[in-house]
Amino acid sequence: MNDETVLVYSSEHGSMCHKCKQPKTQCICKKQKIAPIFDGVVRVSYETKGRKGKGVTIIKGIPLGADELKCFAKQLKISCGSGGTLKDGIVEIQGDQRVSLIPILQQQGWMVKRSGG
């Protein structure tokens, strides 16, 4: 077999992971996610760039694991009464919610900075 050849499907196991070469149901790549490095500061900013003028509040640097961050992001969305998402460890809340989010984040004991104006 050529070194550049990668098995993508097996009739015995189904789809295969191209990184660890295991069946997707037994993939170990997803389990080895590395936690992002934090500097100890949670930054809250507001952006409209790339969203057709619609603004979102961006929260970066929350020192939680992936599952905990997902639950915490859901709590933040509920407390603001708006929608949002979690992308690559960054929480996005629809609208300008900086004023209401900063005290919530400070109650968690984190150092919070307002960034970007």
MMTF fields as JSON, N, C-alpha, C and O atoms, coordinates in Angstrom:
{
  "mmtfVersion": "1.0.0",
  "mmtfProducer": "UNKNOWN",
  "numBonds": 467,
  "numAtoms": 468,
  "numGroups": 117,
  "numChains": 1,
  "numModels": 1,
  "chainsPerModel": [1],
  "groupsPerChain": [117],
  "chainIdList": ["A"],
  "bondAtomList": [4, 2, 8, 6, 12, 10, 16, 14, 20, 18, 24, 22, 28, 26, 32, 30, 36, 34, 40, 38, 44, 42, 48, 46, 52, 50, 56, 54, 60, 58, 64, 62, 68, 66, 72, 70, 76, 74, 80, 78, 84, 82, 88, 86, 92, 90, 96, 94, 100, 98, 104, 102, 108, 106, 112, 110, 116, 114, 120, 118, 124, 122, 128, 126, 132, 130, 136, 134, 140, 138, 144, 142, 148, 146, 152, 150, 156, 154, 160, 158, 164, 162, 168, 166, 172, 170, 176, 174, 180, 178, 184, 182, 188, 186, 192, 190, 196, 194, 200, 198, 204, 202, 208, 206, 212, 210, 216, 214, 220, 218, 224, 222, 228, 226, 232, 230, 236, 234, 240, 238, 244, 242, 248, 246, 252, 250, 256, 254, 260, 258, 264, 262, 268, 266, 272, 270, 276, 274, 280, 278, 284, 282, 288, 286, 292, 290, 296, 294, 300, 298, 304, 302, 308, 306, 312, 310, 316, 314, 320, 318, 324, 322, 328, 326, 332, 330, 336, 334, 340, 338, 344, 342, 348, 346, 352, 350, 356, 354, 360, 358, 364, 362, 368, 366, 372, 370, 376, 374, 380, 378, 384, 382, 388, 386, 392, 390, 396, 394, 400, 398, 404, 402, 408, 406, 412, 410, 416, 414, 420, 418, 424, 422, 428, 426, 432, 430, 436, 434, 440, 438, 444, 442, 448, 446, 452, 450, 456, 454, 460, 458, 464, 462],
  "bondOrderList": [1, 1, 1, 1, 1, 1, 1, 1, 1, 1, 1, 1, 1, 1, 1, 1, 1, 1, 1, 1, 1, 1, 1, 1, 1, 1, 1, 1, 1, 1, 1, 1, 1, 1, 1, 1, 1, 1, 1, 1, 1, 1, 1, 1, 1, 1, 1, 1, 1, 1, 1, 1, 1, 1, 1, 1, 1, 1, 1, 1, 1, 1, 1, 1, 1, 1, 1, 1, 1, 1, 1, 1, 1, 1, 1, 1, 1, 1, 1, 1, 1, 1, 1, 1, 1, 1, 1, 1, 1, 1, 1, 1, 1, 1, 1, 1, 1, 1, 1, 1, 1, 1, 1, 1, 1, 1, 1, 1, 1, 1, 1, 1, 1, 1, 1, 1],
  "groupList": [{"groupName": "MET", "atomNameList": ["N", "CA", "C", "O"], "elementList": ["N", "C", "C", "O"], "formalChargeList": [0, 0, 0, 0], "bondAtomList": [1, 0, 2, 1, 3, 2], "bondOrderList": [1, 1, 2], "singleLetterCode": "M", "chemCompType": "L-PEPTIDE LINKING"}, {"groupName": "ASN", "atomNameList": ["N", "CA", "C", "O"], "elementList": ["N", "C", "C", "O"], "formalChargeList": [0, 0, 0, 0], "bondAtomList": [1, 0, 2, 1, 3, 2], "bondOrderList": [1, 1, 2], "singleLetterCode": "N", "chemCompType": "L-PEPTIDE LINKING"}, {"groupName": "ASP", "atomNameList": ["N", "CA", "C", "O"], "elementList": ["N", "C", "C", "O"], "formalChargeList": [0, 0, 0, 0], "bondAtomList": [1, 0, 2, 1, 3, 2], "bondOrderList": [1, 1, 2], "singleLetterCode": "D", "chemCompType": "L-PEPTIDE LINKING"}, {"groupName": "GLU", "atomNameList": ["N", "CA", "C", "O"], "elementList": ["N", "C", "C", "O"], "formalChargeList": [0, 0, 0, 0], "bondAtomList": [1, 0, 2, 1, 3, 2], "bondOrderList": [1, 1, 2], "singleLetterCode": "E", "chemCompType": "L-PEPTIDE LINKING"}, {"groupName": "THR", "atomNameList": ["N", "CA", "C", "O"], "elementList": ["N", "C", "C", "O"], "formalChargeList": [0, 0, 0, 0], "bondAtomList": [1, 0, 2, 1, 3, 2], "bondOrderList": [1, 1, 2], "singleLetterCode": "T", "chemCompType": "L-PEPTIDE LINKING"}, {"groupName": "VAL", "atomNameList": ["N", "CA", "C", "O"], "elementList": ["N", "C", "C", "O"], "formalChargeList": [0, 0, 0, 0], "bondAtomList": [1, 0, 2, 1, 3, 2], "bondOrderList": [1, 1, 2], "singleLetterCode": "V", "chemCompType": "L-PEPTIDE LINKING"}, {"groupName": "LEU", "atomNameList": ["N", "CA", "C", "O"], "elementList": ["N", "C", "C", "O"], "formalChargeList": [0, 0, 0, 0], "bondAtomList": [1, 0, 2, 1, 3, 2], "bondOrderList": [1, 1, 2], "singleLetterCode": "L", "chemCompType": "L-PEPTIDE LINKING"}, {"groupName": "TYR", "atomNameList": ["N", "CA", "C", "O"], "elementList": ["N", "C", "C", "O"], "formalChargeList": [0, 0, 0, 0], "bondAtomList": [1, 0, 2, 1, 3, 2], "bondOrderList": [1, 1, 2], "singleLetterCode": "Y", "chemCompType": "L-PEPTIDE LINKING"}, {"groupName": "SER", "atomNameList": ["N", "CA", "C", "O"], "elementList": ["N", "C", "C", "O"], "formalChargeList": [0, 0, 0, 0], "bondAtomList": [1, 0, 2, 1, 3, 2], "bondOrderList": [1, 1, 2], "singleLetterCode": "S", "chemCompType": "L-PEPTIDE LINKING"}, {"groupName": "HIS", "atomNameList": ["N", "CA", "C", "O"], "elementList": ["N", "C", "C", "O"], "formalChargeList": [0, 0, 0, 0], "bondAtomList": [1, 0, 2, 1, 3, 2], "bondOrderList": [1, 1, 2], "singleLetterCode": "H", "chemCompType": "L-PEPTIDE LINKING"}, {"groupName": "GLY", "atomNameList": ["N", "CA", "C", "O"], "elementList": ["N", "C", "C", "O"], "formalChargeList": [0, 0, 0, 0], "bondAtomList": [1, 0, 2, 1, 3, 2], "bondOrderList": [1, 1, 2], "singleLetterCode": "G", "chemCompType": "PEPTIDE LINKING"}, {"groupName": "CYS", "atomNameList": ["N", "CA", "C", "O"], "elementList": ["N", "C", "C", "O"], "formalChargeList": [0, 0, 0, 0], "bondAtomList": [1, 0, 2, 1, 3, 2], "bondOrderList": [1, 1, 2], "singleLetterCode": "C", "chemCompType": "L-PEPTIDE LINKING"}, {"groupName": "LYS", "atomNameList": ["N", "CA", "C", "O"], "elementList": ["N", "C", "C", "O"], "formalChargeList": [0, 0, 0, 0], "bondAtomList": [1, 0, 2, 1, 3, 2], "bondOrderList": [1, 1, 2], "singleLetterCode": "K", "chemCompType": "L-PEPTIDE LINKING"}, {"groupName": "GLN", "atomNameList": ["N", "CA", "C", "O"], "elementList": ["N", "C", "C", "O"], "formalChargeList": [0, 0, 0, 0], "bondAtomList": [1, 0, 2, 1, 3, 2], "bondOrderList": [1, 1, 2], "singleLetterCode": "Q", "chemCompType": "L-PEPTIDE LINKING"}, {"groupName": "PRO", "atomNameList": ["N", "CA", "C", "O"], "elementList": ["N", "C", "C", "O"], "formalChargeList": [0, 0, 0, 0], "bondAtomList": [1, 0, 2, 1, 3, 2], "bondOrderList": [1, 1, 2], "singleLetterCode": "P", "chemCompType": "L-PEPTIDE LINKING"}, {"groupName": "ILE", "atomNameList": ["N", "CA", "C", "O"], "elementList": ["N", "C", "C", "O"], "formalChargeList": [0, 0, 0, 0], "bondAtomList": [1, 0, 2, 1, 3, 2], "bondOrderList": [1, 1, 2], "singleLetterCode": "I", "chemCompType": "L-PEPTIDE LINKING"}, {"groupName": "ALA", "atomNameList": ["N", "CA", "C", "O"], "elementList": ["N", "C", "C", "O"], "formalChargeList": [0, 0, 0, 0], "bondAtomList": [1, 0, 2, 1, 3, 2], "bondOrderList": [1, 1, 2], "singleLetterCode": "A", "chemCompType": "L-PEPTIDE LINKING"}, {"groupName": "PHE", "atomNameList": ["N", "CA", "C", "O"], "elementList": ["N", "C", "C", "O"], "formalChargeList": [0, 0, 0, 0], "bondAtomList": [1, 0, 2, 1, 3, 2], "bondOrderList": [1, 1, 2], "singleLetterCode": "F", "chemCompType": "L-PEPTIDE LINKING"}, {"groupName": "ARG", "atomNameList": ["N", "CA", "C", "O"], "elementList": ["N", "C", "C", "O"], "formalChargeList": [0, 0, 0, 0], "bondAtomList": [1, 0, 2, 1, 3, 2], "bondOrderList": [1, 1, 2], "singleLetterCode": "R", "chemCompType": "L-PEPTIDE LINKING"}, {"groupName": "TRP", "atomNameList": ["N", "CA", "C", "O"], "elementList": ["N", "C", "C", "O"], "formalChargeList": [0, 0, 0, 0], "bondAtomList": [1, 0, 2, 1, 3, 2], "bondOrderList": [1, 1, 2], "singleLetterCode": "W", "chemCompType": "L-PEPTIDE LINKING"}],
  "groupTypeList": [0, 1, 2, 3, 4, 5, 6, 5, 7, 8, 8, 3, 9, 10, 8, 0, 11, 9, 12, 11, 12, 13, 14, 12, 4, 13, 11, 15, 11, 12, 12, 13, 12, 15, 16, 14, 15, 17, 2, 10, 5, 5, 18, 5, 8, 7, 3, 4, 12, 10, 18, 12, 10, 12, 10, 5, 4, 15, 15, 12, 10, 15, 14, 6, 10, 16, 2, 3, 6, 12, 11, 17, 16, 12, 13, 6, 12, 15, 8, 11, 10, 8, 10, 10, 4, 6, 12, 2, 10, 15, 5, 3, 15, 13, 10, 2, 13, 18, 5, 8, 6, 15, 14, 15, 6, 13, 13, 13, 10, 19, 0, 5, 12, 18, 8, 10, 10],
  "groupIdList": [1, 2, 3, 4, 5, 6, 7, 8, 9, 10, 11, 12, 13, 14, 15, 16, 17, 18, 19, 20, 21, 22, 23, 24, 25, 26, 27, 28, 29, 30, 31, 32, 33, 34, 35, 36, 37, 38, 39, 40, 41, 42, 43, 44, 45, 46, 47, 48, 49, 50, 51, 52, 53, 54, 55, 56, 57, 58, 59, 60, 61, 62, 63, 64, 65, 66, 67, 68, 69, 70, 71, 72, 73, 74, 75, 76, 77, 78, 79, 80, 81, 82, 83, 84, 85, 86, 87, 88, 89, 90, 91, 92, 93, 94, 95, 96, 97, 98, 99, 100, 101, 102, 103, 104, 105, 106, 107, 108, 109, 110, 111, 112, 113, 114, 115, 116, 117],
  "secStructList": [7, 7, 6, 6, 7, 7, 7, 7, 3, 3, 6, 6, 6, 3, 3, 5, 7, 6, 6, 6, 7, 1, 5, 4, 4, 4, 7, 1, 6, 4, 4, 4, 7, 7, 7, 7, 7, 7, 7, 1, 3, 3, 3, 3, 3, 3, 3, 7, 6, 6, 6, 6, 6, 7, 7, 3, 3, 3, 3, 3, 7, 7, 7, 7, 7, 2, 2, 2, 2, 2, 2, 2, 2, 2, 2, 2, 2, 2, 2, 2, 6, 1, 7, 3, 3, 3, 3, 6, 6, 3, 3, 3, 3, 3, 1, 7, 7, 2, 2, 2, 2, 2, 2, 2, 2, 2, 2, 6, 6, 7, 3, 3, 3, 3, 7, 7, 7],
  "xCoordList": [0.829, 0.0, 0.882, 1.918, 0.491, 1.221, 1.065, 0.003, 2.109, 2.054, 1.026, 0.505, 0.722, -0.211, -1.659, -2.571, -1.896, -3.231, -3.861, -3.25, -5.086, -5.795, -7.13, -7.878, -7.431, -8.699, -9.792, -9.68, -10.847, -11.93, -13.216, -14.093, -13.342, -14.541, -14.184, -13.415, -14.747, -14.555, -15.93, -16.79, -16.147, -17.451, -17.694, -18.838, -16.636, -16.77, -17.103, -17.932, -16.453, -16.602, -17.353, -17.797, -17.509, -18.151, -17.121, -15.979, -17.518, -16.62, -15.445, -15.589, -14.282, -13.063, -12.557, -12.707, -11.961, -11.346, -10.025, -9.225, -9.794, -8.566, -7.354, -6.221, -7.57, -6.437, -5.915, -4.73, -6.825, -6.374, -6.56, -6.132, -7.198, -7.405, -8.239, -8.079, -9.127, -10.06, -11.458, -11.702, -12.371, -13.756, -14.281, -13.926, -15.132, -15.609, -16.315, -16.3, -16.934, -17.596, -16.596, -16.946, -15.353, -14.311, -13.184, -12.086, -13.442, -12.417, -11.872, -12.633, -10.536, -9.907, -9.451, -9.0, -9.563, -9.153, -10.023, -9.513, -11.331, -12.251, -12.02, -12.253, -11.566, -11.331, -10.055, -9.885, -9.159, -7.875, -7.851, -6.782, -9.003, -9.032, -8.224, -8.363, -7.396, -6.54, -7.29, -7.873, -7.274, -7.94, -7.19, -5.96, -7.911, -7.245, -6.494, -6.856, -5.466, -4.648, -5.263, -5.552, -5.46, -6.065, -5.034, -4.105, -5.21, -4.316, -4.929, -4.349, -6.102, -6.735, -7.686, -8.232, -7.895, -8.776, -9.89, -9.634, -11.128, -12.276, -12.556, -12.773, -12.556, -12.756, -14.139, -14.57, -14.827, -16.175, -16.126, -15.688, -16.577, -16.56, -17.831, -18.639, -17.993, -19.167, -18.695, -17.825, -19.259, -18.853, -20.068, -21.103, -19.916, -20.925, -20.308, -21.018, -19.015, -18.271, -18.682, -18.671, -19.042, -19.382, -20.749, -21.031, -21.611, -22.937, -24.045, -25.137, -23.77, -24.741, -25.325, -26.518, -24.478, -24.904, -25.505, -25.733, -25.766, -26.318, -25.179, -24.16, -25.346, -24.293, -24.413, -25.514, -23.273, -23.226, -22.194, -21.204, -22.44, -21.491, -20.596, -21.082, -19.29, -18.299, -17.65, -17.202, -17.602, -16.955, -15.845, -16.1, -14.601, -13.428, -12.704, -12.708, -12.09, -11.21, -11.89, -11.33, -13.077, -13.739, -13.007, -12.917, -12.488, -11.659, -12.476, -12.458, -13.188, -13.98, -13.704, -13.252, -13.977, -13.866, -15.0, -15.913, -14.96, -15.929, -17.364, -18.261, -17.592, -18.952, -19.466, -20.621, -18.608, -19.001, -19.277, -20.206, -18.464, -18.637, -19.957, -20.617, -20.337, -21.6, -22.778, -23.696, -22.749, -23.819, -23.808, -24.868, -22.626, -22.518, -23.011, -23.671, -22.691, -23.161, -24.683, -25.305, -25.277, -26.73, -27.328, -28.348, -26.7, -27.164, -27.053, -27.935, -25.983, -25.807, -26.887, -27.429, -27.2, -28.242, -29.594, -30.365, -29.879, -31.15, -31.214, -32.249, -30.117, -30.119, -30.262, -30.792, -29.791, -29.928, -31.25, -31.676, -31.888, -33.137, -32.939, -33.792, -31.814, -31.542, -30.825, -30.435, -30.659, -29.993, -28.497, -27.969, -27.831, -26.387, -25.828, -26.565, -24.503, -23.839, -22.494, -22.013, -21.904, -20.576, -19.734, -20.031, -18.68, -17.799, -16.353, -15.836, -15.706, -14.278, -13.916, -12.89, -14.738, -14.452, -14.825, -14.549, -15.448, -15.873, -17.39, -18.051, -17.94, -19.389, -19.858, -19.308, -20.878, -21.478, -22.925, -23.693, -23.303, -24.669, -25.227, -24.57, -26.421, -27.019, -27.309, -27.809, -26.986, -27.264, -26.134, -25.158, -26.286, -25.29, -25.663, -26.479, -25.072, -25.395, -24.252, -24.238, -23.293, -22.101, -22.442, -21.868, -23.37, -23.707, -24.274, -23.963, -25.089, -25.687, -24.77, -24.905, -23.838, -22.981, -21.775, -21.358, -21.222, -20.008, -20.226, -19.386, -21.32, -21.515, -21.694, -21.242, -22.349, -22.542, -21.198, -20.96, -20.327, -19.003, -18.141, -17.36, -18.275, -17.496, -17.956, -17.149, -19.233, -19.741, -19.118, -19.076, -18.637, -17.973, -16.551, -15.897, -16.072, -14.734, -13.661, -12.472, -14.059, -13.095, -12.792, -13.641, -11.581, -11.224, -11.8, -11.457, -12.662, -13.362, -12.933, -12.885, -12.617, -12.267, -13.182, -13.49, -13.604, -14.389, -13.402, -12.579, -13.465, -12.494, -13.201, -14.366, -12.492, -13.016, -13.953, -14.848, -13.789, -14.575, -15.718, -16.402],
  "yCoordList": [-1.175, 0.0, 1.25, 1.274, 2.258, 3.514, 4.291, 4.23, 5.03, 5.814, 6.935, 7.366, 7.417, 8.525, 8.047, 8.873, 6.746, 6.198, 6.142, 5.66, 6.643, 6.66, 5.96, 6.276, 5.03, 4.318, 5.235, 5.713, 5.489, 6.367, 5.609, 6.123, 4.397, 3.592, 2.122, 1.672, 1.395, -0.047, -0.694, -0.26, -1.716, -2.38, -3.082, -3.35, -3.372, -4.026, -3.033, -3.327, -1.839, -0.874, 0.396, 1.127, 0.68, 1.923, 3.021, 2.745, 4.276, 5.419, 5.343, 4.943, 5.734, 5.689, 7.107, 7.978, 7.338, 8.627, 8.714, 7.78, 9.836, 9.955, 10.29, 10.146, 10.737, 11.082, 9.871, 9.544, 9.208, 8.095, 6.741, 5.722, 6.716, 5.509, 4.448, 3.252, 4.895, 4.026, 4.243, 5.265, 3.305, 3.562, 4.8, 5.038, 5.595, 6.849, 6.627, 7.509, 5.464, 5.187, 4.963, 5.103, 4.616, 4.374, 5.396, 5.151, 6.532, 7.554, 8.074, 8.397, 8.153, 8.662, 10.113, 10.727, 10.656, 12.045, 13.023, 13.987, 12.784, 13.689, 13.698, 14.713, 12.584, 12.491, 13.214, 13.538, 13.471, 14.073, 15.575, 16.149, 16.223, 17.67, 18.359, 18.055, 19.272, 20.0, 21.231, 21.964, 21.453, 22.621, 23.881, 23.898, 24.935, 26.165, 26.801, 26.624, 27.526, 28.19, 29.551, 30.324, 29.837, 31.087, 31.948, 31.438, 33.264, 34.176, 34.687, 35.55, 34.162, 34.543, 35.719, 36.165, 36.232, 37.375, 36.971, 36.435, 37.238, 37.007, 38.321, 39.339, 38.315, 39.54, 39.552, 38.576, 40.684, 40.857, 41.987, 43.091, 41.717, 42.742, 42.659, 41.744, 43.637, 43.712, 43.802, 44.615, 42.973, 42.947, 42.935, 42.349, 43.595, 43.523, 43.025, 42.772, 42.887, 42.52, 41.146, 40.159, 41.091, 39.832, 39.293, 38.119, 40.13, 39.665, 40.537, 40.608, 41.196, 42.052, 43.117, 43.412, 43.697, 44.774, 44.328, 45.157, 43.057, 42.544, 42.363, 41.753, 42.882, 42.823, 41.642, 41.177, 41.161, 40.094, 40.46, 41.134, 40.012, 40.172, 38.936, 37.805, 39.163, 38.088, 37.952, 38.941, 36.727, 36.458, 35.451, 34.325, 35.864, 35.009, 34.775, 35.634, 33.623, 33.346, 32.784, 32.868, 32.213, 31.613, 30.312, 29.406, 30.225, 29.053, 27.836, 27.434, 27.253, 26.052, 25.026, 25.369, 23.784, 22.726, 22.814, 23.622, 22.004, 22.084, 21.85, 22.608, 20.816, 20.512, 21.565, 21.982, 21.996, 23.024, 24.345, 25.068, 24.654, 25.906, 25.909, 26.943, 24.773, 24.668, 24.961, 25.696, 24.395, 24.636, 26.088, 26.693, 26.647, 28.032, 28.997, 29.99, 28.705, 29.556, 29.54, 30.566, 28.389, 28.292, 29.146, 29.805, 29.136, 29.965, 31.446, 32.228, 31.838, 33.24, 33.667, 34.766, 32.818, 33.131, 33.291, 34.185, 32.435, 32.511, 33.794, 34.459, 34.15, 35.352, 36.627, 37.626, 36.599, 37.762, 37.745, 38.773, 36.611, 36.49, 36.599, 37.128, 36.098, 36.152, 34.882, 34.059, 34.739, 33.569, 33.75, 34.789, 32.737, 32.803, 31.461, 30.523, 31.378, 30.143, 30.034, 30.985, 28.861, 28.584, 28.057, 26.999, 28.787, 28.388, 28.414, 29.471, 27.277, 27.161, 27.814, 28.488, 27.628, 28.184, 29.639, 30.233, 30.232, 31.633, 31.662, 31.066, 32.364, 32.466, 33.72, 34.804, 33.564, 34.684, 34.799, 33.844, 35.982, 36.25, 37.34, 38.356, 37.136, 38.1, 39.417, 39.438, 40.518, 41.854, 42.371, 41.67, 43.615, 44.241, 43.937, 44.638, 42.906, 42.424, 42.646, 42.043, 43.501, 43.679, 44.134, 43.638, 45.073, 45.636, 44.568, 44.56, 43.682, 42.651, 41.445, 40.746, 41.188, 40.012, 40.212, 39.276, 41.401, 41.635, 41.32, 40.638, 41.785, 41.414, 39.908, 39.371, 39.225, 37.775, 37.062, 36.138, 37.489, 36.873, 37.187, 36.342, 38.4, 38.766, 37.983, 37.703, 37.626, 36.825, 35.437, 34.793, 34.978, 33.675, 33.741, 32.709, 34.947, 35.119, 35.343, 35.269, 35.615, 35.822, 37.306, 38.155, 37.61, 38.983, 39.27, 38.583, 40.264, 40.55, 41.91, 42.884, 41.972, 43.235, 43.456, 42.534, 44.688, 45.086, 45.49, 46.378, 44.866, 45.165, 45.653, 45.333, 46.415, 46.849, 48.028, 48.109, 48.95, 50.181, 50.295, 51.319],
  "zCoordList": [0.0, 0.0, 0.0, 0.664, -0.717, -0.803, 0.501, 1.12, 0.939, 2.175, 2.087, 3.116, 0.886, 0.716, 0.649, 0.682, 0.557, 0.465, 1.859, 2.812, 1.955, 3.226, 3.046, 2.12, 3.906, 3.873, 4.421, 5.55, 3.644, 4.082, 4.367, 5.061, 3.842, 4.076, 4.036, 3.187, 4.956, 4.994, 5.045, 5.812, 4.244, 4.252, 5.591, 5.956, 6.303, 7.605, 8.717, 9.578, 8.707, 9.798, 9.405, 10.29, 8.145, 7.702, 7.51, 7.141, 7.76, 7.576, 8.537, 9.692, 8.038, 8.829, 9.07, 8.212, 10.231, 10.547, 9.797, 9.834, 9.114, 8.328, 9.188, 8.73, 10.433, 11.292, 12.067, 12.005, 12.802, 13.632, 12.964, 13.505, 11.784, 10.988, 11.714, 11.472, 12.602, 13.314, 12.731, 12.089, 12.941, 12.531, 13.26, 14.415, 12.583, 13.18, 14.506, 15.364, 14.693, 15.965, 17.092, 18.264, 16.753, 17.751, 17.658, 18.158, 17.029, 16.803, 18.127, 19.04, 18.223, 19.432, 19.273, 20.24, 18.086, 17.846, 18.622, 19.194, 18.646, 19.321, 20.822, 21.479, 21.37, 22.804, 23.216, 24.392, 22.272, 22.582, 22.369, 22.16, 22.416, 22.214, 23.302, 24.487, 22.89, 23.809, 24.292, 23.493, 25.585, 26.146, 25.72, 25.74, 25.335, 24.934, 26.103, 27.266, 25.775, 26.784, 27.08, 26.167, 28.37, 28.781, 29.494, 30.121, 29.39, 30.091, 31.387, 32.045, 31.764, 33.016, 32.905, 33.914, 31.699, 31.493, 30.527, 29.449, 30.937, 30.061, 29.358, 30.015, 28.03, 27.258, 26.625, 26.01, 26.789, 26.256, 25.243, 25.563, 24.014, 22.97, 22.143, 22.304, 21.251, 20.395, 18.952, 18.638, 18.063, 16.656, 15.745, 16.061, 14.609, 13.556, 12.257, 11.284, 12.245, 11.04, 10.506, 11.242, 9.227, 8.581, 8.931, 8.687, 9.503, 9.916, 9.344, 9.908, 8.234, 7.546, 8.463, 8.399, 9.32, 10.199, 11.51, 12.39, 11.667, 12.921, 13.922, 13.599, 15.114, 16.11, 17.043, 17.341, 17.503, 18.504, 19.565, 19.283, 20.766, 21.855, 21.869, 21.893, 21.854, 21.805, 23.182, 23.763, 23.697, 24.985, 24.742, 24.315, 25.017, 24.796, 26.112, 26.994, 26.238, 27.369, 28.594, 29.687, 28.461, 29.617, 29.966, 29.138, 31.191, 31.559, 31.974, 33.137, 31.02, 31.274, 30.186, 29.094, 30.491, 29.499, 28.497, 28.668, 27.464, 26.37, 26.828, 26.458, 27.624, 28.075, 29.047, 28.962, 29.973, 30.938, 30.238, 30.598, 29.235, 28.497, 27.735, 27.639, 27.201, 26.48, 27.414, 27.049, 28.6, 29.583, 30.055, 30.22, 30.272, 30.732, 29.657, 29.965, 28.397, 27.291, 27.224, 26.95, 27.47, 27.476, 28.593, 28.391, 29.767, 30.876, 30.545, 30.899, 29.872, 29.484, 28.498, 28.611, 27.545, 26.568, 27.251, 26.905, 28.208, 28.931, 29.753, 29.778, 30.426, 31.263, 30.436, 30.923, 29.186, 28.309, 27.552, 27.024, 27.497, 26.754, 25.259, 24.547, 24.784, 23.345, 22.914, 23.742, 21.609, 21.058, 21.025, 21.419, 20.554, 20.441, 20.056, 19.751, 20.073, 19.69, 20.389, 21.005, 20.281, 20.807, 19.661, 19.106, 19.3, 18.197, 18.664, 19.028, 18.658, 18.985, 20.312, 20.406, 21.335, 22.653, 22.811, 23.853, 21.803, 21.853, 21.885, 21.035, 22.878, 23.028, 22.292, 22.485, 21.45, 20.739, 21.184, 21.067, 21.7, 22.131, 21.221, 20.993, 20.706, 19.782, 20.49, 21.615, 19.809, 20.337, 21.208, 21.472, 21.648, 22.522, 23.966, 24.563, 24.516, 25.867, 26.844, 27.917, 26.497, 27.334, 28.749, 29.718, 28.867, 30.182, 31.112, 32.303, 30.592, 31.444, 31.658, 32.662, 30.732, 30.844, 31.764, 32.446, 31.788, 32.586, 34.067, 34.654, 34.709, 36.127, 36.343, 37.354, 35.4, 35.515, 35.485, 36.264, 34.59, 34.476, 35.695, 36.133, 36.251, 37.438, 38.665, 39.553, 38.729, 39.842, 39.87, 40.918, 38.727, 38.658, 39.217, 39.371, 39.519, 40.08, 39.032, 39.342, 37.797, 36.732, 36.564, 36.835, 36.115, 35.768, 34.382, 33.42, 34.267, 33.028, 32.512, 33.263, 31.213, 30.56, 29.371, 28.616, 29.226, 28.064, 26.987, 27.209, 25.836, 24.792, 23.532, 23.294, 22.746, 21.46, 21.492, 20.651, 22.426, 22.386, 23.259, 23.25]
}
